[in-house]
Amino acid sequence: MELETLSQTKPDLVPEYCQYQDEGCELAQSCLNCPFPSCIYDEPRGRQRLLKNSRDCQIVTLFKNEGKGVPELAVIFGISRRTVQRALKNYSTIIQPGNSHGINNRQHF
């Protein structure tokens, strides 16, 4: 029965005969010209992690450069004060004073 099922399936087409539209995503207009080394949708919670890291970077920038306080940042981003504190704490653990590059070996998008 398994052999019958295999013989009834259609063969996979050669890429030249497939109609593929490279529509990209909200982060890149084209998959073939994407700036990321791997697709964020291939990683578990990849898009969510990327957006969170981007938000956390903005939080740290506003905190350090513009002197915004934790309550003010919470209102700006629509998150809790604890989430802002967590973002600032994560930033301080990523930056290592003895590291020549200034960044820990943790992988980030």
N, C-alpha and C positions, 0 to 999 in steps of 0.2 A: 504494500500500500504506500509506503514511503517513496518507493521508486516511481510510482505513478504520479505522485505529487510533484516530484522533482522534474519529471519529464514534461509536465503540463505548465510549468512556470515559464514566463517569458524571459528571454536572455537580457542581461543588462546591456544597455546601449553604450556605444563608444561615446566619449564626451563631445566629439564633433557632431554627433547626431542628436544631441539633447538641446532643448531650448532653455537656456539658463539666463535668467535676468538678475543681474547683480544689483540688487536694490539697497544693499547696505543696512544700516540701522540708524538709530537716533544719534549715535556717536560718530559714525563715519558714513559718508555718502556711498561708498563702494567697499565691498568686502575685500576685493583684490588690492585696494589701496589703503587698507586699514592701518592706522599707526600702531596698533597693539600687536604684540608677538603672537598671541593666541586670541581666539574669539572669546569675548566676555561671556557669551551664552554657553560656551563649552565648560566653563568652570562653575562649580556649585555656588550659587548666590554671587556670581561674578559681577553682574550689573549693579546689584545692591551694594556690594563691597566697594566698587569703583566710585559710586555716587557718595557713599559715606566717607571714603577717604578724601574725596574732593571737598566735601563739606567741612571735614575736620581741618583740612589745610586752610580753608577760608577762615575758620574760627581762630586758628592759631595766628594767622596773619593779622586779623583785626585786633586780637588781644595784644600781640607784641608791638605792632607798628602804629596802631591808632589808639591804643590804651583803653579799648572797650572793656567793660566789666562783665563778669559772668551773667548777672541778671539781664543786662542789656543784650548780650549775645543770644541768650535764650529766647528773648522776645523777637530779635531779628530773624532767627532761623526757625522759630516756632517749635522749639524743643525744650526739654526740661533743663533746669540749672545743673542737675546731676549729669546729664548727657554732655553738657559743655565742659564740666569738670573732668569727665572721663576722656574727652577728646584732648584736652590740655595735658592730662596725665600721660596718655598714650604718646603724645608728641615728645614729652620729656624722657620717656623710656626709649624712644627710637634714637634720639640724639645722644651720642656717647662722647664725652669730652676727649677720651684717649684714642678714639677711632680717627684714622687719618682722613676718611671721607666724611666723618661727622654723622654717619648713618649706620645703624646696627645692621646685621645681616638678615633681617626679617624681609620676607618677600611682600611687596606691595604693588598694586596696580598703578 
